[in-house]
Amino acid sequence: MTKLKHLQSKYKPYDGVRLYSLNASKCGYTMNFRVDLRDGTTKEDMMVSILEPFKEKGYTVWGDNAFVSVEMLRRC
């Protein structure tokens, strides 16, 4: 007789890769991106560095509501 036991794995918050990217809305082309190295850099700092090459060039930027904060809106 075989007994099966279900092993529940716990969620590990550092599994996977977190990527912040700036993409074109019509074609999906990635304009700029940054990988979260989990080195203490804030989300706001990452988004500002992604948007820096496009500053004052007349682009309209839309944000995903999952990562937009009041501080990010102030800085961008």
Backbone torsions as a table, in degrees:
resi	resn	phi	psi	omega
1	MET	NA	132.8	-178.8
2	THR	-104.8	132.4	176.6
3	LYS	-108.6	127.9	178.8
4	LEU	-103.3	138.8	177.6
5	LYS	-125.4	128.1	178.9
6	HIS	-82.7	120.8	178.0
7	LEU	-94.1	117.7	179.2
8	GLN	-87.8	126.2	176.9
9	SER	-93.1	141.8	178.3
10	LYS	-87.0	146.5	177.4
11	TYR	-67.0	130.2	176.9
12	LYS	-106.3	117.4	-173.6
13	PRO	-66.2	-12.3	-177.9
14	TYR	-108.8	13.4	175.4
15	ASP	-77.1	144.8	176.0
16	GLY	88.0	-176.5	-178.0
17	VAL	-122.2	130.7	176.0
18	ARG	-102.6	126.0	-175.9
19	LEU	-125.0	129.7	174.4
20	TYR	-105.4	129.1	-176.4
21	SER	-140.8	156.3	175.3
22	LEU	-115.1	115.6	-174.1
23	ASN	-120.0	148.4	174.6
24	ALA	-71.3	138.7	-174.3
25	SER	-74.5	-32.7	-176.1
26	LYS	-84.4	-40.5	-174.8
27	CYS	-108.7	-14.5	-179.7
28	GLY	81.2	5.8	179.8
29	TYR	-61.4	133.3	178.6
30	THR	-81.0	116.9	-177.9
31	MET	-83.7	-38.8	-178.1
32	ASN	-162.9	152.0	178.2
33	PHE	-153.2	166.1	176.4
34	ARG	-149.9	136.9	178.5
35	VAL	-93.1	132.8	177.7
36	ASP	-75.6	110.9	-179.7
37	LEU	-88.7	2.0	-179.4
38	ARG	54.9	44.6	-179.4
39	ASP	-103.4	14.0	178.8
40	GLY	97.0	-2.2	177.4
41	THR	-69.5	132.6	-178.6
42	THR	-78.2	160.5	177.3
43	LYS	-61.2	-36.8	179.6
44	GLU	-62.9	-43.5	178.0
45	ASP	-62.5	-39.3	179.3
46	MET	-65.1	-44.5	-178.9
47	MET	-67.2	-38.4	177.4
48	VAL	-62.6	-41.2	179.8
49	SER	-68.7	-31.2	177.5
50	ILE	-70.8	-37.9	-176.8
51	LEU	-83.0	-16.7	-174.4
52	GLU	-52.3	-45.5	-179.3
53	PRO	-64.8	-16.1	-176.0
54	PHE	-107.3	7.6	-177.0
55	LYS	-65.2	134.1	177.0
56	GLU	57.6	36.1	177.3
57	LYS	-115.3	8.3	174.1
58	GLY	86.9	13.9	178.8
59	TYR	-83.5	149.9	171.6
60	THR	-103.8	127.7	-177.0
61	VAL	-113.2	130.1	176.0
62	TRP	-110.9	139.3	-178.5
63	GLY	-108.3	146.7	173.7
64	ASP	-73.4	131.9	-175.8
65	ASN	-68.3	-9.9	180.0
66	ALA	-74.3	-24.8	-174.2
67	PHE	-122.2	-3.6	-177.3
68	VAL	-80.7	128.4	176.6
69	SER	-122.8	167.9	178.1
70	VAL	-61.5	-42.1	179.2
71	GLU	-62.1	-39.8	179.3
72	MET	-65.1	-41.4	178.2
73	LEU	-64.8	-37.9	177.0
74	ARG	-62.9	-43.5	-176.2
75	ARG	-75.9	-32.2	-177.6
76	CYS	-86.5	NA	NA
